[in-house]
């Protein structure tokens, strides 16, 4: 995709990093940021959600996501999505036991 596409809402939740950091600081609470674009894989979707890896987003065709082989989907789940969710689970557990 052209670089300008990565500055749009399709690539990330604009403003959420600042809000997250400020809330975490204000509440003295931990926070976790994904560190990858939701164009790669959206951490805010379930594994069975058809919009987990978008092929078309707000009128933009995402060529790296179409067509997608099943092994590439699994690779993204294993490399990005599942580690993120494992980290979320670990953070929740650490707070619950604190």
Rosetta blueprint (number, residue, H / E / L):
1 X L
2 X L
3 X H
4 X H
5 X H
6 X H
7 X H
8 X L
9 X L
10 X L
11 X L
12 X L
13 X L
14 X L
15 X L
16 X H
17 X H
18 X H
19 X H
20 X H
21 X H
22 X H
23 X H
24 X H
25 X H
26 X H
27 X H
28 X L
29 X L
30 X L
31 X L
32 X L
33 X L
34 X L
35 X L
36 X L
37 X L
38 X L
39 X L
40 X L
41 X L
42 X L
43 X L
44 X L
45 X L
46 X L
47 X L
48 X L
49 X L
50 X L
51 X L
52 X L
53 X L
54 X L
55 X L
56 X E
57 X E
58 X L
59 X L
60 X E
61 X E
62 X L
63 X H
64 X H
65 X H
66 X L
67 X L
68 X L
69 X L
70 X H
71 X H
72 X H
73 X H
74 X H
75 X H
76 X H
77 X H
78 X H
79 X H
80 X H
81 X H
82 X H
83 X H
84 X H
85 X H
86 X H
87 X H
88 X H
89 X H
90 X H
91 X H
92 X H
93 X H
94 X H
95 X H
96 X H
97 X L
98 X L
